[in-house]
Amino acid sequence: MGLADIQARVRAAERAAGRAEGSVRLIAVSKVQPPERVEAVLAEGHRVFGENYVQEAAGKWPAWRERFGLVELHMIGPLQTNKAKLAVDLFDAIHTLDRPSLAQKLASLGQARGALPQLFVQVNTGEEPQKAGVLPADLAGFLKDCRAMDLSPVGLMCIPPEDQDATPHFAMLAQMAADHGLTGLSMGMSSDFETAIAHGATHIRVGSAIFGARSYAPRA
């Protein structure tokens, strides 16, 4: 596969859905990828990347930004409240706003800084007990509370259950976003991003199909 192939598939999926070319943001998920693979994608001109771990991102992206210029960085993994300050300084978007304590921390940081990254609320569409995210039934109240804190989420994010068809989860997320006046939809990964685009995804998160399979080392 590779970047050019994925970009071509994204454009084809946009056309098939009757959407404008470039309406979908391709986030290259570079977590735990070897530096040479990430640098090769940077050298191809891609500038939108996603990371799951704040510490890992902080250890590599400042130098790459200095070397390659403007890079748009998205936080797509669970965000610990005690790492929120580092995250808002490093990332352009946070896709995993998922609980009141994190909303309160981000609101406090936003008041102090005068600005925040773009925020997406993570929704646990499959209502999986082991997975982060606001339950669908709680979304309206959570958004109301966020807005009362002067937070302005731009969209919703989901990770459908691995053992289920993603289609109804994408459709559910799109409907919830429309119901709440949100235009951003962060959904779709390497195996299902074309389906996500057909259901209105504005941001897709693609890792292994661009970089190759990851080799996970034990995390300290």
Secondary structure, 3 states (H helix, E strand, C coil): CCHHHHHHHHHHHHHHCCCCCCCCEEEEECCCCCHHHHHHHHHCCCCEEEECCHHHHHHHHHHHHHHHCCCEEEECCCCCHHHHHHHHHHCCEEEEECCHHHHHHHHHHHHHHCCCCEEEEEECCCCCCCCCCECHHHHHHHHHHHHHCCCCCCEEECCCCCCCCCHHHHHHHHHHHHHCCCCEEECCCCCCHHHHHHCCCCEEEECHHHHCCCCCCCCC
